[in-house]
Structures are given as structure tokens and as C-alpha cells.
Amino acid sequence: MNIKPLADRVVIKMCEAEETTKSGIILAGAAKEKPQIAEVVAVGPGGMVDGKEVKMELKVGDRVLMSKYAGTEVKIDGQEYTILSQNDILARIED
């Protein structure tokens, strides 16, 4: 199935959370923080949103840092995605 977001929406796939701390302690499932780093899977075309022109700054494959509780989580073909507005993306991660 192909996802095509509308307007300034972005579809992201969350990266896996760290299983161990920097000091080597293995975290239980409940102790893990929700990851904030994700990969962009699809982007909308931009356009007019609330009467303002929105230019899409992201592209498919970008790694991004997102707001902690932003977006709507959906499950499509057994895979979990989050759909959110480009405004909820805080930064692009460059290696």
C-alpha cells in the first residue's frame, strides 16, 4: 500500500529505541523512552494551509527529530507509522 499525505503532512517511521544506556545498563520495555528520531517515508505537496503558503522542507529518506507526543499513529500492512504536520518536526539530522 502506498501512503500519500495531504498538504503539509509528513509520514514517518520511528527508529528503534536504545536497549542499553551509555553505561551498559539494559533497559526493560517499560523503562524505555519513546524515540524521537524517525525516518521520513512520505511527504505531502505543501500548498496553502490556514491561508498561508507552506513549502515542504523535507524529503523521503531524511532522518528527523520530532516533538515527543506529536502526530497520529497508524498501522498499515503490519507496519507502524506516524502522520504529523511539518510543524511538529523540530530538526533534520545530518550525518
PDB file of N, CA, C and O in Angstrom:
ATOM      1  N   MET A   1       0.847  -1.177   0.000  1.00  0.00           N
ATOM      2  CA  MET A   1       0.000   0.000   0.000  1.00  0.00           C
ATOM      3  C   MET A   1       0.889   1.236   0.000  1.00  0.00           C
ATOM      4  O   MET A   1       1.910   1.277   0.686  1.00  0.00           O
ATOM      5  N   ASN A   2       0.498   2.231  -0.766  1.00  0.00           N
ATOM      6  CA  ASN A   2       1.261   3.464  -0.889  1.00  0.00           C
ATOM      7  C   ASN A   2       0.553   4.582  -0.125  1.00  0.00           C
ATOM      8  O   ASN A   2      -0.643   4.795  -0.323  1.00  0.00           O
ATOM      9  N   ILE A   3       1.268   5.300   0.744  1.00  0.00           N
ATOM     10  CA  ILE A   3       0.685   6.380   1.541  1.00  0.00           C
ATOM     11  C   ILE A   3       1.018   7.709   0.875  1.00  0.00           C
ATOM     12  O   ILE A   3       2.184   7.983   0.594  1.00  0.00           O
ATOM     13  N   LYS A   4       0.013   8.533   0.622  1.00  0.00           N
ATOM     14  CA  LYS A   4       0.198   9.862   0.041  1.00  0.00           C
ATOM     15  C   LYS A   4      -0.390  10.893   0.996  1.00  0.00           C
ATOM     16  O   LYS A   4      -1.603  11.101   0.989  1.00  0.00           O
ATOM     17  N   PRO A   5       0.435  11.550   1.823  1.00  0.00           N
ATOM     18  CA  PRO A   5      -0.090  12.558   2.741  1.00  0.00           C
ATOM     19  C   PRO A   5      -0.559  13.814   2.006  1.00  0.00           C
ATOM     20  O   PRO A   5      -0.079  14.119   0.914  1.00  0.00           O
ATOM     21  N   LEU A   6      -1.487  14.526   2.607  1.00  0.00           N
ATOM     22  CA  LEU A   6      -2.038  15.744   2.034  1.00  0.00           C
ATOM     23  C   LEU A   6      -1.400  16.981   2.663  1.00  0.00           C
ATOM     24  O   LEU A   6      -0.888  16.930   3.781  1.00  0.00           O
ATOM     25  N   ALA A   7      -1.438  18.087   1.928  1.00  0.00           N
ATOM     26  CA  ALA A   7      -0.984  19.408   2.396  1.00  0.00           C
ATOM     27  C   ALA A   7       0.411  19.332   3.018  1.00  0.00           C
ATOM     28  O   ALA A   7       1.350  18.873   2.368  1.00  0.00           O
ATOM     29  N   ASP A   8       0.557  19.780   4.275  1.00  0.00           N
ATOM     30  CA  ASP A   8       1.877  19.837   4.914  1.00  0.00           C
ATOM     31  C   ASP A   8       2.135  18.634   5.813  1.00  0.00           C
ATOM     32  O   ASP A   8       2.951  18.715   6.731  1.00  0.00           O
ATOM     33  N   ARG A   9       1.458  17.529   5.564  1.00  0.00           N
ATOM     34  CA  ARG A   9       1.626  16.328   6.386  1.00  0.00           C
ATOM     35  C   ARG A   9       2.861  15.535   5.955  1.00  0.00           C
ATOM     36  O   ARG A   9       3.263  15.555   4.792  1.00  0.00           O
ATOM     37  N   VAL A  10       3.446  14.839   6.927  1.00  0.00           N
ATOM     38  CA  VAL A  10       4.629  14.011   6.712  1.00  0.00           C
ATOM     39  C   VAL A  10       4.356  12.652   7.348  1.00  0.00           C
ATOM     40  O   VAL A  10       3.814  12.584   8.451  1.00  0.00           O
ATOM     41  N   VAL A  11       4.724  11.574   6.667  1.00  0.00           N
ATOM     42  CA  VAL A  11       4.607  10.226   7.221  1.00  0.00           C
ATOM     43  C   VAL A  11       6.003   9.786   7.621  1.00  0.00           C
ATOM     44  O   VAL A  11       6.931   9.828   6.814  1.00  0.00           O
ATOM     45  N   ILE A  12       6.150   9.358   8.885  1.00  0.00           N
ATOM     46  CA  ILE A  12       7.458   8.945   9.388  1.00  0.00           C
ATOM     47  C   ILE A  12       7.383   7.553   9.986  1.00  0.00           C
ATOM     48  O   ILE A  12       6.321   7.090  10.404  1.00  0.00           O
ATOM     49  N   LYS A  13       8.526   6.904  10.016  1.00  0.00           N
ATOM     50  CA  LYS A  13       8.665   5.589  10.647  1.00  0.00           C
ATOM     51  C   LYS A  13       9.682   5.758  11.769  1.00  0.00           C
ATOM     52  O   LYS A  13      10.814   6.182  11.531  1.00  0.00           O
ATOM     53  N   MET A  14       9.279   5.429  12.980  1.00  0.00           N
ATOM     54  CA  MET A  14      10.140   5.634  14.138  1.00  0.00           C
ATOM     55  C   MET A  14      11.360   4.718  14.095  1.00  0.00           C
ATOM     56  O   MET A  14      11.262   3.562  13.684  1.00  0.00           O
ATOM     57  N   CYS A  15      12.506   5.237  14.520  1.00  0.00           N
ATOM     58  CA  CYS A  15      13.711   4.440  14.655  1.00  0.00           C
ATOM     59  C   CYS A  15      13.620   3.668  15.977  1.00  0.00           C
ATOM     60  O   CYS A  15      12.900   4.073  16.890  1.00  0.00           O
ATOM     61  N   GLU A  16      14.336   2.583  16.068  1.00  0.00           N
ATOM     62  CA  GLU A  16      14.300   1.755  17.273  1.00  0.00           C
ATOM     63  C   GLU A  16      14.915   2.497  18.463  1.00  0.00           C
ATOM     64  O   GLU A  16      15.901   3.219  18.317  1.00  0.00           O
ATOM     65  N   ALA A  17      14.316   2.306  19.638  1.00  0.00           N
ATOM     66  CA  ALA A  17      14.830   2.919  20.874  1.00  0.00           C
ATOM     67  C   ALA A  17      16.068   2.155  21.344  1.00  0.00           C
ATOM     68  O   ALA A  17      16.217   0.963  21.075  1.00  0.00           O
ATOM     69  N   GLU A  18      16.935   2.850  22.039  1.00  0.00           N
ATOM     70  CA  GLU A  18      18.134   2.227  22.596  1.00  0.00           C
ATOM     71  C   GLU A  18      17.734   1.181  23.637  1.00  0.00           C
ATOM     72  O   GLU A  18      16.843   1.424  24.451  1.00  0.00           O
ATOM     73  N   GLU A  19      18.386   0.030  23.614  1.00  0.00           N
ATOM     74  CA  GLU A  19      18.097  -1.038  24.567  1.00  0.00           C
ATOM     75  C   GLU A  19      18.981  -0.935  25.809  1.00  0.00           C
ATOM     76  O   GLU A  19      18.640  -1.473  26.863  1.00  0.00           O
ATOM     77  N   THR A  20      20.119  -0.242  25.686  1.00  0.00           N
ATOM     78  CA  THR A  20      21.025  -0.103  26.819  1.00  0.00           C
ATOM     79  C   THR A  20      21.399   1.362  26.997  1.00  0.00           C
ATOM     80  O   THR A  20      21.376   2.141  26.045  1.00  0.00           O
ATOM     81  N   THR A  21      21.744   1.725  28.225  1.00  0.00           N
ATOM     82  CA  THR A  21      22.196   3.083  28.500  1.00  0.00           C
ATOM     83  C   THR A  21      23.673   3.195  28.114  1.00  0.00           C
ATOM     84  O   THR A  21      24.297   2.192  27.768  1.00  0.00           O
ATOM     85  N   LYS A  22      24.230   4.394  28.171  1.00  0.00           N
ATOM     86  CA  LYS A  22      25.641   4.590  27.830  1.00  0.00           C
ATOM     87  C   LYS A  22      26.554   3.823  28.778  1.00  0.00           C
ATOM     88  O   LYS A  22      27.657   3.429  28.401  1.00  0.00           O
ATOM     89  N   SER A  23      26.090   3.612  30.017  1.00  0.00           N
ATOM     90  CA  SER A  23      26.912   2.892  30.989  1.00  0.00           C
ATOM     91  C   SER A  23      26.743   1.379  30.883  1.00  0.00           C
ATOM     92  O   SER A  23      27.381   0.636  31.629  1.00  0.00           O
ATOM     93  N   GLY A  24      25.884   0.907  29.955  1.00  0.00           N
ATOM     94  CA  GLY A  24      25.744  -0.530  29.725  1.00  0.00           C
ATOM     95  C   GLY A  24      24.565  -1.190  30.413  1.00  0.00           C
ATOM     96  O   GLY A  24      24.426  -2.411  30.340  1.00  0.00           O
ATOM     97  N   ILE A  25      23.711  -0.423  31.082  1.00  0.00           N
ATOM     98  CA  ILE A  25      22.557  -0.999  31.768  1.00  0.00           C
ATOM     99  C   ILE A  25      21.470  -1.311  30.737  1.00  0.00           C
ATOM    100  O   ILE A  25      21.104  -0.453  29.934  1.00  0.00           O
ATOM    101  N   ILE A  26      20.960  -2.537  30.764  1.00  0.00           N
ATOM    102  CA  ILE A  26      19.908  -2.946  29.829  1.00  0.00           C
ATOM    103  C   ILE A  26      18.567  -2.479  30.382  1.00  0.00           C
ATOM    104  O   ILE A  26      18.238  -2.735  31.541  1.00  0.00           O
ATOM    105  N   LEU A  27      17.788  -1.785  29.531  1.00  0.00           N
ATOM    106  CA  LEU A  27      16.505  -1.230  29.948  1.00  0.00           C
ATOM    107  C   LEU A  27      15.364  -2.212  29.697  1.00  0.00           C
ATOM    108  O   LEU A  27      15.326  -2.894  28.673  1.00  0.00           O
ATOM    109  N   ALA A  28      14.442  -2.269  30.646  1.00  0.00           N
ATOM    110  CA  ALA A  28      13.225  -3.053  30.472  1.00  0.00           C
ATOM    111  C   ALA A  28      12.304  -2.300  29.520  1.00  0.00           C
ATOM    112  O   ALA A  28      12.482  -1.099  29.315  1.00  0.00           O
ATOM    113  N   GLY A  29      11.326  -2.983  28.935  1.00  0.00           N
ATOM    114  CA  GLY A  29      10.418  -2.376  27.965  1.00  0.00           C
ATOM    115  C   GLY A  29       9.724  -1.136  28.493  1.00  0.00           C
ATOM    116  O   GLY A  29       9.609  -0.152  27.762  1.00  0.00           O
ATOM    117  N   ALA A  30       9.259  -1.144  29.727  1.00  0.00           N
ATOM    118  CA  ALA A  30       8.526  -0.012  30.299  1.00  0.00           C
ATOM    119  C   ALA A  30       9.445   1.169  30.610  1.00  0.00           C
ATOM    120  O   ALA A  30       8.976   2.304  30.702  1.00  0.00           O
ATOM    121  N   ALA A  31      10.735   0.922  30.771  1.00  0.00           N
ATOM    122  CA  ALA A  31      11.663   1.990  31.141  1.00  0.00           C
ATOM    123  C   ALA A  31      12.186   2.764  29.936  1.00  0.00           C
ATOM    124  O   ALA A  31      12.788   3.826  30.089  1.00  0.00           O
ATOM    125  N   LYS A  32      11.955   2.228  28.734  1.00  0.00           N
ATOM    126  CA  LYS A  32      12.447   2.895  27.532  1.00  0.00           C
ATOM    127  C   LYS A  32      11.624   4.134  27.232  1.00  0.00           C
ATOM    128  O   LYS A  32      10.402   4.136  27.380  1.00  0.00           O
ATOM    129  N   GLU A  33      12.306   5.180  26.812  1.00  0.00           N
ATOM    130  CA  GLU A  33      11.622   6.399  26.383  1.00  0.00           C
ATOM    131  C   GLU A  33      11.138   6.223  24.955  1.00  0.00           C
ATOM    132  O   GLU A  33      11.742   5.490  24.172  1.00  0.00           O
ATOM    133  N   LYS A  34      10.052   6.894  24.617  1.00  0.00           N
ATOM    134  CA  LYS A  34       9.566   6.874  23.243  1.00  0.00           C
ATOM    135  C   LYS A  34      10.628   7.549  22.373  1.00  0.00           C
ATOM    136  O   LYS A  34      11.062   8.658  22.686  1.00  0.00           O
ATOM    137  N   PRO A  35      11.052   6.897  21.287  1.00  0.00           N
ATOM    138  CA  PRO A  35      12.084   7.517  20.449  1.00  0.00           C
ATOM    139  C   PRO A  35      11.568   8.786  19.788  1.00  0.00           C
ATOM    140  O   PRO A  35      10.382   8.895  19.479  1.00  0.00           O
ATOM    141  N   GLN A  36      12.455   9.736  19.576  1.00  0.00           N
ATOM    142  CA  GLN A  36      12.092  10.993  18.938  1.00  0.00           C
ATOM    143  C   GLN A  36      12.754  11.130  17.572  1.00  0.00           C
ATOM    144  O   GLN A  36      12.549  12.125  16.877  1.00  0.00           O
ATOM    145  N   ILE A  37      13.551  10.127  17.185  1.00  0.00           N
ATOM    146  CA  ILE A  37      14.216  10.152  15.893  1.00  0.00           C
ATOM    147  C   ILE A  37      13.462   9.226  14.954  1.00  0.00           C
ATOM    148  O   ILE A  37      13.130   8.095  15.309  1.00  0.00           O
ATOM    149  N   ALA A  38      13.192   9.726  13.738  1.00  0.00           N
ATOM    150  CA  ALA A  38      12.420   8.956  12.774  1.00  0.00           C
ATOM    151  C   ALA A  38      12.956   9.183  11.367  1.00  0.00           C
ATOM    152  O   ALA A  38      13.735  10.103  11.116  1.00  0.00           O
ATOM    153  N   GLU A  39      12.514   8.316  10.454  1.00  0.00           N
ATOM    154  CA  GLU A  39      12.858   8.455   9.040  1.00  0.00           C
ATOM    155  C   GLU A  39      11.609   8.848   8.272  1.00  0.00           C
ATOM    156  O   GLU A  39      10.538   8.278   8.482  1.00  0.00           O
ATOM    157  N   VAL A  40      11.743   9.817   7.387  1.00  0.00           N
ATOM    158  CA  VAL A  40      10.617  10.281   6.578  1.00  0.00           C
ATOM    159  C   VAL A  40      10.333   9.248   5.492  1.00  0.00           C
ATOM    160  O   VAL A  40      11.224   8.865   4.734  1.00  0.00           O
ATOM    161  N   VAL A  41       9.067   8.800   5.428  1.00  0.00           N
ATOM    162  CA  VAL A  41       8.639   7.795   4.465  1.00  0.00           C
ATOM    163  C   VAL A  41       7.913   8.450   3.287  1.00  0.00           C
ATOM    164  O   VAL A  41       8.057   8.005   2.149  1.00  0.00           O
ATOM    165  N   ALA A  42       7.133   9.505   3.550  1.00  0.00           N
ATOM    166  CA  ALA A  42       6.394  10.214   2.510  1.00  0.00           C
ATOM    167  C   ALA A  42       6.132  11.646   2.962  1.00  0.00           C
ATOM    168  O   ALA A  42       6.015  11.914   4.158  1.00  0.00           O
ATOM    169  N   VAL A  43       6.042  12.563   2.003  1.00  0.00           N
ATOM    170  CA  VAL A  43       5.732  13.962   2.309  1.00  0.00           C
ATOM    171  C   VAL A  43       4.603  14.446   1.410  1.00  0.00           C
ATOM    172  O   VAL A  43       4.455  14.004   0.271  1.00  0.00           O
ATOM    173  N   GLY A  44       3.812  15.364   1.952  1.00  0.00           N
ATOM    174  CA  GLY A  44       2.734  15.968   1.177  1.00  0.00           C
ATOM    175  C   GLY A  44       3.291  17.015   0.226  1.00  0.00           C
ATOM    176  O   GLY A  44       4.483  17.318   0.260  1.00  0.00           O
ATOM    177  N   PRO A  45       2.431  17.568  -0.621  1.00  0.00           N
ATOM    178  CA  PRO A  45       2.883  18.537  -1.618  1.00  0.00           C
ATOM    179  C   PRO A  45       3.081  19.959  -1.086  1.00  0.00           C
ATOM    180  O   PRO A  45       3.615  20.811  -1.795  1.00  0.00           O
ATOM    181  N   GLY A  46       2.660  20.221   0.146  1.00  0.00           N
ATOM    182  CA  GLY A  46       2.710  21.589   0.647  1.00  0.00           C
ATOM    183  C   GLY A  46       1.478  22.323   0.168  1.00  0.00           C
ATOM    184  O   GLY A  46       0.404  21.729   0.076  1.00  0.00           O
ATOM    185  N   GLY A  47       1.608  23.599  -0.137  1.00  0.00           N
ATOM    186  CA  GLY A  47       0.472  24.365  -0.632  1.00  0.00           C
ATOM    187  C   GLY A  47      -0.070  25.295   0.432  1.00  0.00           C
ATOM    188  O   GLY A  47       0.662  25.718   1.327  1.00  0.00           O
ATOM    189  N   MET A  48      -1.358  25.616   0.338  1.00  0.00           N
ATOM    190  CA  MET A  48      -1.989  26.545   1.273  1.00  0.00           C
ATOM    191  C   MET A  48      -2.504  25.795   2.509  1.00  0.00           C
ATOM    192  O   MET A  48      -3.282  24.849   2.390  1.00  0.00           O
ATOM    193  N   VAL A  49      -2.065  26.226   3.688  1.00  0.00           N
ATOM    194  CA  VAL A  49      -2.531  25.673   4.956  1.00  0.00           C
ATOM    195  C   VAL A  49      -2.916  26.845   5.843  1.00  0.00           C
ATOM    196  O   VAL A  49      -2.073  27.684   6.159  1.00  0.00           O
ATOM    197  N   ASP A  50      -4.168  26.911   6.245  1.00  0.00           N
ATOM    198  CA  ASP A  50      -4.685  28.022   7.057  1.00  0.00           C
ATOM    199  C   ASP A  50      -4.410  29.383   6.420  1.00  0.00           C
ATOM    200  O   ASP A  50      -4.090  30.347   7.115  1.00  0.00           O
ATOM    201  N   GLY A  51      -4.537  29.455   5.099  1.00  0.00           N
ATOM    202  CA  GLY A  51      -4.357  30.714   4.390  1.00  0.00           C
ATOM    203  C   GLY A  51      -2.915  31.126   4.169  1.00  0.00           C
ATOM    204  O   GLY A  51      -2.663  32.224   3.673  1.00  0.00           O
ATOM    205  N   LYS A  52      -1.957  30.272   4.524  1.00  0.00           N
ATOM    206  CA  LYS A  52      -0.541  30.589   4.350  1.00  0.00           C
ATOM    207  C   LYS A  52       0.102  29.563   3.429  1.00  0.00           C
ATOM    208  O   LYS A  52      -0.235  28.379   3.469  1.00  0.00           O
ATOM    209  N   GLU A  53       1.022  30.024   2.607  1.00  0.00           N
ATOM    210  CA  GLU A  53       1.760  29.140   1.713  1.00  0.00           C
ATOM    211  C   GLU A  53       2.774  28.330   2.521  1.00  0.00           C
ATOM    212  O   GLU A  53       3.561  28.899   3.277  1.00  0.00           O
ATOM    213  N   VAL A  54       2.756  26.998   2.362  1.00  0.00           N
ATOM    214  CA  VAL A  54       3.684  26.123   3.076  1.00  0.00           C
ATOM    215  C   VAL A  54       4.569  25.421   2.055  1.00  0.00           C
ATOM    216  O   VAL A  54       4.074  24.736   1.160  1.00  0.00           O
ATOM    217  N   LYS A  55       5.878  25.594   2.192  1.00  0.00           N
ATOM    218  CA  LYS A  55       6.847  24.924   1.331  1.00  0.00           C
ATOM    219  C   LYS A  55       7.391  23.722   2.100  1.00  0.00           C
ATOM    220  O   LYS A  55       7.808  23.859   3.250  1.00  0.00           O
ATOM    221  N   MET A  56       7.388  22.567   1.484  1.00  0.00           N
ATOM    222  CA  MET A  56       7.903  21.376   2.141  1.00  0.00           C
ATOM    223  C   MET A  56       9.429  21.428   2.182  1.00  0.00           C
ATOM    224  O   MET A  56      10.087  21.554   1.150  1.00  0.00           O
ATOM    225  N   GLU A  57       9.972  21.328   3.383  1.00  0.00           N
ATOM    226  CA  GLU A  57      11.419  21.392   3.590  1.00  0.00           C
ATOM    227  C   GLU A  57      12.042  20.001   3.657  1.00  0.00           C
ATOM    228  O   GLU A  57      13.264  19.864   3.598  1.00  0.00           O
ATOM    229  N   LEU A  58      11.207  18.966   3.781  1.00  0.00           N
ATOM    230  CA  LEU A  58      11.686  17.605   3.973  1.00  0.00           C
ATOM    231  C   LEU A  58      11.525  16.788   2.702  1.00  0.00           C
ATOM    232  O   LEU A  58      10.738  17.134   1.821  1.00  0.00           O
ATOM    233  N   LYS A  59      12.287  15.692   2.619  1.00  0.00           N
ATOM    234  CA  LYS A  59      12.138  14.764   1.510  1.00  0.00           C
ATOM    235  C   LYS A  59      12.218  13.340   2.058  1.00  0.00           C
ATOM    236  O   LYS A  59      12.691  13.117   3.172  1.00  0.00           O
ATOM    237  N   VAL A  60      11.752  12.391   1.268  1.00  0.00           N
ATOM    238  CA  VAL A  60      11.774  10.984   1.665  1.00  0.00           C
ATOM    239  C   VAL A  60      13.211  10.566   1.954  1.00  0.00           C
ATOM    240  O   VAL A  60      14.121  10.881   1.187  1.00  0.00           O
ATOM    241  N   GLY A  61      13.414   9.854   3.064  1.00  0.00           N
ATOM    242  CA  GLY A  61      14.739   9.383   3.455  1.00  0.00           C
ATOM    243  C   GLY A  61      15.418  10.249   4.494  1.00  0.00           C
ATOM    244  O   GLY A  61      16.391   9.811   5.109  1.00  0.00           O
ATOM    245  N   ASP A  62      14.933  11.477   4.714  1.00  0.00           N
ATOM    246  CA  ASP A  62      15.508  12.341   5.751  1.00  0.00           C
ATOM    247  C   ASP A  62      15.315  11.712   7.123  1.00  0.00           C
ATOM    248  O   ASP A  62      14.281  11.100   7.393  1.00  0.00           O
ATOM    249  N   ARG A  63      16.319  11.864   7.990  1.00  0.00           N
ATOM    250  CA  ARG A  63      16.158  11.481   9.401  1.00  0.00           C
ATOM    251  C   ARG A  63      15.850  12.762  10.157  1.00  0.00           C
ATOM    252  O   ARG A  63      16.515  13.781   9.973  1.00  0.00           O
ATOM    253  N   VAL A  64      14.832  12.701  11.012  1.00  0.00           N
ATOM    254  CA  VAL A  64      14.358  13.906  11.683  1.00  0.00           C
ATOM    255  C   VAL A  64      14.190  13.688  13.180  1.00  0.00           C
ATOM    256  O   VAL A  64      14.076  12.559  13.658  1.00  0.00           O
ATOM    257  N   LEU A  65      14.178  14.800  13.902  1.00  0.00           N
ATOM    258  CA  LEU A  65      13.892  14.834  15.330  1.00  0.00           C
ATOM    259  C   LEU A  65      12.516  15.461  15.470  1.00  0.00           C
ATOM    260  O   LEU A  65      12.291  16.571  14.988  1.00  0.00           O
ATOM    261  N   MET A  66      11.592  14.765  16.124  1.00  0.00           N
ATOM    262  CA  MET A  66      10.216  15.233  16.195  1.00  0.00           C
ATOM    263  C   MET A  66       9.796  15.543  17.621  1.00  0.00           C
ATOM    264  O   MET A  66      10.446  15.114  18.574  1.00  0.00           O
ATOM    265  N   SER A  67       8.709  16.291  17.765  1.00  0.00           N
ATOM    266  CA  SER A  67       8.133  16.555  19.078  1.00  0.00           C
ATOM    267  C   SER A  67       7.736  15.222  19.711  1.00  0.00           C
ATOM    268  O   SER A  67       7.331  14.292  19.013  1.00  0.00           O
ATOM    269  N   LYS A  68       7.854  15.137  21.014  1.00  0.00           N
ATOM    270  CA  LYS A  68       7.691  13.870  21.712  1.00  0.00           C
ATOM    271  C   LYS A  68       6.326  13.208  21.526  1.00  0.00           C
ATOM    272  O   LYS A  68       6.271  12.002  21.285  1.00  0.00           O
ATOM    273  N   TYR A  69       5.246  13.939  21.627  1.00  0.00           N
ATOM    274  CA  TYR A  69       3.916  13.333  21.562  1.00  0.00           C
ATOM    275  C   TYR A  69       3.117  13.828  20.368  1.00  0.00           C
ATOM    276  O   TYR A  69       1.888  13.875  20.423  1.00  0.00           O
ATOM    277  N   ALA A  70       3.792  14.195  19.298  1.00  0.00           N
ATOM    278  CA  ALA A  70       3.125  14.748  18.115  1.00  0.00           C
ATOM    279  C   ALA A  70       2.621  13.643  17.203  1.00  0.00           C
ATOM    280  O   ALA A  70       3.127  12.521  17.223  1.00  0.00           O
ATOM    281  N   GLY A  71       1.622  13.976  16.409  1.00  0.00           N
ATOM    282  CA  GLY A  71       1.181  13.112  15.333  1.00  0.00           C
ATOM    283  C   GLY A  71       0.143  12.075  15.723  1.00  0.00           C
ATOM    284  O   GLY A  71      -0.253  11.943  16.881  1.00  0.00           O
ATOM    285  N   THR A  72      -0.274  11.349  14.702  1.00  0.00           N
ATOM    286  CA  THR A  72      -1.253  10.274  14.842  1.00  0.00           C
ATOM    287  C   THR A  72      -0.593   8.979  14.410  1.00  0.00           C
ATOM    288  O   THR A  72      -0.073   8.881  13.298  1.00  0.00           O
ATOM    289  N   GLU A  73      -0.613   7.983  15.291  1.00  0.00           N
ATOM    290  CA  GLU A  73      -0.002   6.700  14.963  1.00  0.00           C
ATOM    291  C   GLU A  73      -0.996   5.840  14.207  1.00  0.00           C
ATOM    292  O   GLU A  73      -2.158   5.731  14.597  1.00  0.00           O
ATOM    293  N   VAL A  74      -0.535   5.225  13.119  1.00  0.00           N
ATOM    294  CA  VAL A  74      -1.369   4.339  12.308  1.00  0.00           C
ATOM    295  C   VAL A  74      -0.589   3.068  12.011  1.00  0.00           C
ATOM    296  O   VAL A  74       0.642   3.060  12.012  1.00  0.00           O
ATOM    297  N   LYS A  75      -1.332   1.990  11.756  1.00  0.00           N
ATOM    298  CA  LYS A  75      -0.713   0.722  11.408  1.00  0.00           C
ATOM    299  C   LYS A  75      -1.232   0.322  10.037  1.00  0.00           C
ATOM    300  O   LYS A  75      -2.437   0.143   9.856  1.00  0.00           O
ATOM    301  N   ILE A  76      -0.331   0.180   9.071  1.00  0.00           N
ATOM    302  CA  ILE A  76      -0.695  -0.168   7.704  1.00  0.00           C
ATOM    303  C   ILE A  76       0.156  -1.358   7.272  1.00  0.00           C
ATOM    304  O   ILE A  76       1.385  -1.310   7.325  1.00  0.00           O
ATOM    305  N   ASP A  77      -0.513  -2.424   6.845  1.00  0.00           N
ATOM    306  CA  ASP A  77       0.163  -3.653   6.411  1.00  0.00           C
ATOM    307  C   ASP A  77       1.141  -4.169   7.472  1.00  0.00           C
ATOM    308  O   ASP A  77       2.225  -4.647   7.139  1.00  0.00           O
ATOM    309  N   GLY A  78       0.755  -4.071   8.750  1.00  0.00           N
ATOM    310  CA  GLY A  78       1.573  -4.570   9.842  1.00  0.00           C
ATOM    311  C   GLY A  78       2.719  -3.663  10.255  1.00  0.00           C
ATOM    312  O   GLY A  78       3.454  -3.994  11.186  1.00  0.00           O
ATOM    313  N   GLN A  79       2.889  -2.542   9.597  1.00  0.00           N
ATOM    314  CA  GLN A  79       3.968  -1.598   9.913  1.00  0.00           C
ATOM    315  C   GLN A  79       3.381  -0.366  10.595  1.00  0.00           C
ATOM    316  O   GLN A  79       2.335   0.132  10.181  1.00  0.00           O
ATOM    317  N   GLU A  80       4.050   0.130  11.641  1.00  0.00           N
ATOM    318  CA  GLU A  80       3.566   1.315  12.353  1.00  0.00           C
ATOM    319  C   GLU A  80       4.211   2.583  11.797  1.00  0.00           C
ATOM    320  O   GLU A  80       5.426   2.648  11.608  1.00  0.00           O
ATOM    321  N   TYR A  81       3.374   3.589  11.540  1.00  0.00           N
ATOM    322  CA  TYR A  81       3.812   4.878  11.041  1.00  0.00           C
ATOM    323  C   TYR A  81       3.195   5.968  11.901  1.00  0.00           C
ATOM    324  O   TYR A  81       2.233   5.721  12.627  1.00  0.00           O
ATOM    325  N   THR A  82       3.742   7.162  11.823  1.00  0.00           N
ATOM    326  CA  THR A  82       3.158   8.333  12.455  1.00  0.00           C
ATOM    327  C   THR A  82       2.964   9.383  11.375  1.00  0.00           C
ATOM    328  O   THR A  82       3.873   9.655  10.590  1.00  0.00           O
ATOM    329  N   ILE A  83       1.761   9.978  11.339  1.00  0.00           N
ATOM    330  CA  ILE A  83       1.466  11.049  10.399  1.00  0.00           C
ATOM    331  C   ILE A  83       1.366  12.336  11.199  1.00  0.00           C
ATOM    332  O   ILE A  83       0.600  12.418  12.159  1.00  0.00           O
ATOM    333  N   LEU A  84       2.138  13.341  10.805  1.00  0.00           N
ATOM    334  CA  LEU A  84       2.143  14.593  11.537  1.00  0.00           C
ATOM    335  C   LEU A  84       2.376  15.759  10.595  1.00  0.00           C
ATOM    336  O   LEU A  84       2.767  15.576   9.442  1.00  0.00           O
ATOM    337  N   SER A  85       2.135  16.945  11.097  1.00  0.00           N
ATOM    338  CA  SER A  85       2.358  18.171  10.336  1.00  0.00           C
ATOM    339  C   SER A  85       3.852  18.478  10.305  1.00  0.00           C
ATOM    340  O   SER A  85       4.581  18.134  11.236  1.00  0.00           O
ATOM    341  N   GLN A  86       4.300  19.118   9.246  1.00  0.00           N
ATOM    342  CA  GLN A  86       5.709  19.510   9.159  1.00  0.00           C
ATOM    343  C   GLN A  86       6.106  20.397  10.340  1.00  0.00           C
ATOM    344  O   GLN A  86       7.277  20.417  10.722  1.00  0.00           O
ATOM    345  N   ASN A  87       5.150  21.133  10.927  1.00  0.00           N
ATOM    346  CA  ASN A  87       5.434  21.981  12.096  1.00  0.00           C
ATOM    347  C   ASN A  87       5.899  21.186  13.310  1.00  0.00           C
ATOM    348  O   ASN A  87       6.606  21.720  14.166  1.00  0.00           O
ATOM    349  N   ASP A  88       5.508  19.907  13.394  1.00  0.00           N
ATOM    350  CA  ASP A  88       5.877  19.071  14.536  1.00  0.00           C
ATOM    351  C   ASP A  88       7.270  18.470  14.409  1.00  0.00           C
ATOM    352  O   ASP A  88       7.748  17.810  15.332  1.00  0.00           O
ATOM    353  N   ILE A  89       7.924  18.695  13.272  1.00  0.00           N
ATOM    354  CA  ILE A  89       9.299  18.251  13.077  1.00  0.00           C
ATOM    355  C   ILE A  89      10.202  19.363  13.596  1.00  0.00           C
ATOM    356  O   ILE A  89      10.102  20.509  13.158  1.00  0.00           O
ATOM    357  N   LEU A  90      11.087  19.018  14.536  1.00  0.00           N
ATOM    358  CA  LEU A  90      11.947  20.020  15.165  1.00  0.00           C
ATOM    359  C   LEU A  90      13.229  20.276  14.380  1.00  0.00           C
ATOM    360  O   LEU A  90      13.691  21.413  14.296  1.00  0.00           O
ATOM    361  N   ALA A  91      13.810  19.208  13.798  1.00  0.00           N
ATOM    362  CA  ALA A  91      15.079  19.364  13.103  1.00  0.00           C
ATOM    363  C   ALA A  91      15.331  18.188  12.176  1.00  0.00           C
ATOM    364  O   ALA A  91      14.774  17.104  12.354  1.00  0.00           O
ATOM    365  N   ARG A  92      16.176  18.418  11.188  1.00  0.00           N
ATOM    366  CA  ARG A  92      16.643  17.354  10.301  1.00  0.00           C
ATOM    367  C   ARG A  92      18.006  16.922  10.843  1.00  0.00           C
ATOM    368  O   ARG A  92      18.821  17.768  11.210  1.00  0.00           O
ATOM    369  N   ILE A  93      18.255  15.630  10.894  1.00  0.00           N
ATOM    370  CA  ILE A  93      19.530  15.112  11.398  1.00  0.00           C
ATOM    371  C   ILE A  93      20.441  14.832  10.198  1.00  0.00           C
ATOM    372  O   ILE A  93      20.089  14.071   9.297  1.00  0.00           O
ATOM    373  N   GLU A  94      21.613  15.460  10.207  1.00  0.00           N
ATOM    374  CA  GLU A  94      22.581  15.267   9.130  1.00  0.00           C
ATOM    375  C   GLU A  94      23.798  14.567   9.692  1.00  0.00           C
ATOM    376  O   GLU A  94      24.318  14.946  10.741  1.00  0.00           O
ATOM    377  N   ASP A  95      24.251  13.539   8.984  1.00  0.00           N
ATOM    378  CA  ASP A  95      25.429  12.772   9.438  1.00  0.00           C
ATOM    379  C   ASP A  95      26.697  13.365   8.921  1.00  0.00           C
ATOM    380  O   ASP A  95      27.779  12.851   9.204  1.00  0.00           O
TER     381      ASP A  95
END
